[in-house]
């Protein structure tokens, strides 16, 4: 596709807003829509177009991008008759929300009946990656379709085709299991160093470049030692993804004991410590409470 294809992005929250900004920087004519209208105002000031309804937002679009809370939110759009009737054959729908693989496959099948191509392309990298345009983008669906929108995806990050419909969401679940378990390990290492008298910042510097190093160690370890849990990735969404991971594992008759243990700790953080709106690195707070520390 040419670089002048019309793009509509639905969902301009913590991730969607900077993704929209990068699309505009790349020169794409962009329409944005969000259920809460105030969230699109900064983007409109930067040159995006907006509409009153989601159905109006996709009128004339060649590419539709959704960045919503989960597969149910995306499914609700498709179930809205006014929205569904506004879809035209030949459009390409890229769902970058985090959902279940079964949701992606069902959406793809429903859209195919209307001759609309579908990609499930969830992302990893948090708000920093969204702002920098360096998101890891896991793309499920037909590879030929991904190639048609490759420049659009590349404006937001690094797209990799990972398999057929649903495979993008499956890889995102694998990613989220790794993220959650690593956050747990970094929290334990940070607390161990802090209580033992070592400097957690010096620990991160010492481990940089070694086998234990990671983006999570450097970024979330710093959040933990500074007590900064302003959200980049919300704890409530981390729990949702872990629930989806365990559901998928159950369907494959797999037991993931470490993922389940960390999932239960995130549930405690959210339900017992009011941590739903905190960054997922706030699992450190659950660990401190577990150890009787404030």
C-alpha positions as CSV (number, residue, x, y, z in Angstrom):
1,X,0.0,0.0,0.0
2,X,1.1,3.5,-0.6
3,X,2.2,5.8,2.2
4,X,-0.9,7.9,1.6
5,X,-3.5,5.4,2.7
6,X,-6.2,6.7,5.1
7,X,-5.8,5.3,8.6
8,X,-8.3,5.2,11.4
9,X,-7.1,4.5,14.9
10,X,-9.7,3.6,17.6
11,X,-8.5,3.7,21.2
12,X,-6.3,6.6,22.2
13,X,-5.3,5.7,25.7
14,X,-1.8,5.3,27.3
15,X,-0.6,3.3,24.3
16,X,-2.9,4.4,21.5
17,X,-2.2,8.1,21.8
18,X,1.6,7.9,21.2
19,X,1.1,5.3,18.5
20,X,-1.2,7.8,16.7
21,X,1.4,10.5,17.0
22,X,4.0,8.3,15.3
23,X,1.6,7.5,12.5
24,X,1.1,11.3,11.9
25,X,4.8,11.8,12.1
26,X,5.1,9.2,9.3
27,X,2.7,11.3,7.2
28,X,-0.4,9.2,7.3
29,X,-3.8,10.9,7.1
30,X,-5.2,9.9,10.4
31,X,-8.7,9.8,12.0
32,X,-8.9,9.0,15.7
33,X,-11.8,8.0,17.9
34,X,-12.1,7.2,21.6
35,X,-15.1,6.4,23.8
36,X,-13.9,9.2,26.0
37,X,-13.8,12.2,23.6
38,X,-11.4,14.3,25.8
39,X,-8.6,11.7,25.1
40,X,-8.5,12.6,21.4
41,X,-8.3,16.4,21.8
42,X,-4.4,16.6,22.0
43,X,-4.2,14.5,18.8
44,X,-6.7,16.7,17.0
45,X,-4.5,19.7,18.0
46,X,-1.6,17.9,16.3
47,X,-3.5,17.4,13.1
48,X,-5.6,14.3,13.5
49,X,-9.3,14.3,12.5
50,X,-12.0,13.0,14.8
51,X,-15.7,12.2,14.6
52,X,-18.7,11.8,16.9
53,X,-19.1,8.0,16.5
54,X,-16.8,5.1,15.7
55,X,-18.9,4.3,12.6
56,X,-18.2,7.8,11.2
57,X,-14.5,7.4,12.0
58,X,-14.0,4.4,9.7
59,X,-15.8,6.0,6.7
60,X,-13.3,6.2,3.9
61,X,-10.6,4.4,5.8
62,X,-8.2,1.9,4.1
63,X,-6.7,0.7,7.3
64,X,-8.4,0.4,10.7
65,X,-6.3,0.0,13.8
66,X,-7.8,-0.9,17.2
67,X,-6.0,-0.4,20.5
68,X,-8.6,-1.4,23.0
69,X,-8.6,-3.0,26.5
70,X,-9.3,-6.5,25.3
71,X,-11.0,-8.8,22.8
72,X,-14.4,-8.1,24.3
73,X,-14.1,-4.4,23.6
74,X,-13.1,-5.1,20.0
75,X,-15.9,-7.6,19.7
76,X,-18.4,-5.0,20.9
77,X,-17.4,-2.8,18.0
78,X,-18.1,-5.6,15.5
79,X,-21.4,-6.3,17.2
80,X,-22.6,-2.7,16.7
81,X,-24.8,-2.8,13.5
82,X,-24.1,0.8,12.6
83,X,-20.3,0.2,12.8
84,X,-20.4,-3.2,11.0
85,X,-22.5,-1.7,8.2
86,X,-19.9,1.0,7.7
87,X,-17.1,-1.5,7.0
88,X,-16.3,-1.7,3.3
89,X,-14.7,-4.7,1.4
90,X,-11.0,-4.2,0.8
91,X,-10.3,-2.6,4.2
92,X,-7.6,-4.0,6.4
93,X,-8.2,-4.3,10.1
94,X,-5.2,-4.4,12.4
95,X,-6.2,-5.3,16.0
96,X,-3.3,-4.3,18.3
97,X,-5.2,-4.8,21.5
98,X,-4.2,-7.7,23.8
99,X,-6.8,-10.4,23.6
100,X,-7.3,-14.2,23.5
101,X,-6.2,-16.1,20.4
102,X,-9.8,-17.3,20.0
103,X,-11.1,-13.7,19.8
104,X,-8.7,-12.9,17.0
105,X,-9.7,-16.0,15.0
106,X,-13.4,-15.2,15.5
107,X,-12.9,-11.6,14.4
108,X,-10.9,-12.7,11.4
109,X,-13.6,-15.1,10.3
110,X,-16.4,-12.6,10.7
111,X,-14.5,-9.9,8.8
112,X,-13.5,-12.3,6.0
113,X,-17.2,-12.8,5.2
114,X,-17.3,-9.1,4.3
115,X,-14.0,-9.4,2.4
116,X,-12.0,-7.5,5.0
117,X,-8.5,-8.7,5.9
118,X,-7.6,-9.0,9.6
119,X,-4.4,-9.1,11.5
120,X,-3.9,-9.6,15.2
121,X,-0.9,-7.6,16.1
122,X,-0.5,-7.0,19.8
123,X,2.5,-5.1,21.1
124,X,5.1,-5.1,23.8
125,X,7.3,-2.2,25.0
126,X,5.0,-0.2,27.2
127,X,4.4,3.6,26.9
128,X,8.2,4.2,26.4
129,X,8.2,1.9,23.3
130,X,5.0,3.5,22.0
131,X,6.4,7.0,22.3
132,X,9.7,6.0,20.7
133,X,8.1,4.0,17.9
134,X,10.1,0.9,18.9
135,X,7.3,-1.5,19.9
136,X,7.7,-5.2,19.4
137,X,4.7,-6.1,17.2
138,X,3.7,-9.7,17.0
139,X,1.6,-10.2,13.8
140,X,-0.8,-13.1,13.2
141,X,-2.7,-13.6,10.0
142,X,-1.7,-13.8,6.4
143,X,1.8,-12.7,5.7
144,X,0.9,-11.1,2.4
145,X,-1.6,-8.8,4.3
146,X,1.1,-7.8,6.7
147,X,3.4,-6.9,3.9
148,X,0.7,-4.6,2.5
149,X,0.7,-2.6,5.7
150,X,4.3,-3.1,6.6
151,X,5.1,0.7,6.5
152,X,2.2,1.5,8.7
153,X,3.3,-1.0,11.3
154,X,6.9,0.1,11.0
155,X,5.9,3.6,11.9
156,X,5.0,2.3,15.4
157,X,7.7,-0.4,15.9
158,X,9.2,-3.6,14.7
159,X,6.6,-6.0,13.1
160,X,7.4,-9.7,12.9
161,X,5.0,-12.2,11.3
162,X,4.6,-15.1,13.8
163,X,2.0,-17.3,12.2
164,X,-1.7,-17.6,11.2
165,X,-4.7,-15.8,12.7
166,X,-4.4,-15.9,16.5
167,X,-0.7,-16.5,16.6
168,X,0.0,-12.8,17.4
169,X,-2.2,-13.0,20.5
170,X,-0.6,-16.3,21.5
171,X,2.9,-14.7,21.3
172,X,1.6,-11.8,23.3
173,X,0.4,-14.1,26.1
174,X,3.9,-15.8,26.1
175,X,5.4,-12.3,26.3
176,X,3.2,-11.3,29.2
177,X,4.1,-14.5,31.1
178,X,7.8,-13.6,30.7
179,X,7.2,-10.0,31.7
180,X,5.2,-10.9,34.8
181,X,7.6,-13.6,36.0
182,X,10.6,-11.3,35.4
183,X,8.9,-8.4,37.3
184,X,8.5,-10.9,40.2
185,X,12.2,-11.9,40.0
186,X,13.4,-8.3,39.8
187,X,11.2,-7.3,42.8
188,X,12.8,-10.1,44.9
189,X,16.3,-9.1,43.8
190,X,15.7,-5.5,44.5
191,X,14.3,-6.1,47.9
192,X,17.1,-8.5,48.8
193,X,19.7,-6.0,47.8
194,X,18.0,-3.1,49.6
195,X,17.5,-5.0,52.9
196,X,21.0,-6.5,52.8
197,X,22.6,-3.1,52.6
198,X,23.5,-3.0,48.8
199,X,22.5,-0.1,46.5
200,X,19.8,-1.3,44.1
201,X,21.0,1.2,41.5
202,X,24.5,-0.2,41.8
203,X,23.1,-3.7,41.5
204,X,21.5,-2.8,38.2
205,X,24.7,-1.2,36.9
206,X,26.7,-4.3,37.9
207,X,24.4,-6.6,36.2
208,X,24.1,-4.6,33.0
209,X,25.2,-6.7,30.0
210,X,25.2,-10.0,32.0
211,X,22.8,-12.9,31.7
212,X,20.5,-11.4,34.4
213,X,20.2,-8.1,32.5
214,X,16.9,-7.0,30.9
215,X,14.8,-4.0,30.1
216,X,12.6,-5.0,33.0
217,X,15.6,-5.0,35.4
218,X,16.8,-1.6,34.3
219,X,13.4,0.2,33.9
220,X,11.2,-1.5,36.4
221,X,14.0,-2.1,38.9
222,X,14.5,1.7,38.9
223,X,10.8,2.2,39.4
224,X,10.8,-0.2,42.4
225,X,13.8,1.4,44.2
226,X,12.4,4.9,43.6
227,X,8.8,4.0,44.5
228,X,7.5,5.3,41.1
229,X,4.5,3.4,40.0
230,X,2.9,5.9,37.7
231,X,1.4,3.5,35.1
232,X,3.2,2.6,31.9
233,X,1.6,-0.8,31.9
234,X,-1.4,-1.2,34.1
235,X,-1.5,-3.9,36.7
236,X,-5.2,-4.7,35.9
237,X,-4.2,-5.4,32.3
238,X,-1.3,-7.5,33.4
239,X,-3.8,-9.6,35.4
240,X,-6.1,-9.8,32.5
241,X,-3.3,-11.1,30.2
242,X,-2.2,-13.7,32.8
243,X,-5.8,-14.9,33.1
244,X,-5.9,-15.3,29.3
245,X,-2.5,-17.0,29.4
246,X,-3.7,-19.6,31.9
247,X,-7.0,-20.1,30.0
248,X,-5.0,-20.8,26.8
249,X,-2.7,-23.1,28.7
250,X,-5.7,-25.0,30.1
251,X,-7.1,-25.5,26.6
252,X,-3.7,-27.0,25.6
253,X,-3.7,-29.2,28.7
254,X,-0.7,-27.4,30.1
255,X,0.2,-26.4,33.7
256,X,2.2,-23.2,34.1
257,X,3.0,-23.1,37.8
258,X,5.2,-20.0,38.0
259,X,2.7,-18.0,35.8
260,X,-0.1,-19.1,38.1
261,X,1.7,-18.1,41.2
262,X,2.6,-14.6,39.9
263,X,-1.0,-14.2,38.6
264,X,-2.3,-14.8,42.1
265,X,0.0,-12.2,43.5
266,X,-1.2,-9.6,40.9
267,X,-4.8,-10.4,42.0
268,X,-3.9,-9.7,45.6
269,X,-2.2,-6.4,44.6
270,X,-5.4,-5.4,42.7
271,X,-8.1,-6.7,45.0
272,X,-6.5,-6.2,48.5
273,X,-4.1,-3.3,47.9
274,X,-6.1,-1.2,45.4
275,X,-3.3,-1.5,42.8
276,X,-5.4,-1.9,39.6
277,X,-4.3,1.5,38.2
278,X,-0.7,1.2,39.3
279,X,2.2,0.2,37.0
280,X,2.7,-3.5,36.9
281,X,6.1,-3.0,38.6
282,X,4.0,-2.3,41.7
283,X,4.1,-6.0,42.3
284,X,7.1,-4.9,44.4
285,X,4.5,-3.4,46.9
286,X,2.8,-6.8,47.3
287,X,6.3,-8.4,48.0
288,X,7.0,-5.8,50.6
289,X,3.6,-6.3,52.3
290,X,4.3,-10.1,52.2
291,X,7.4,-9.4,54.2
292,X,5.8,-7.0,56.7
293,X,7.4,-3.9,55.2
294,X,5.6,-0.6,54.4
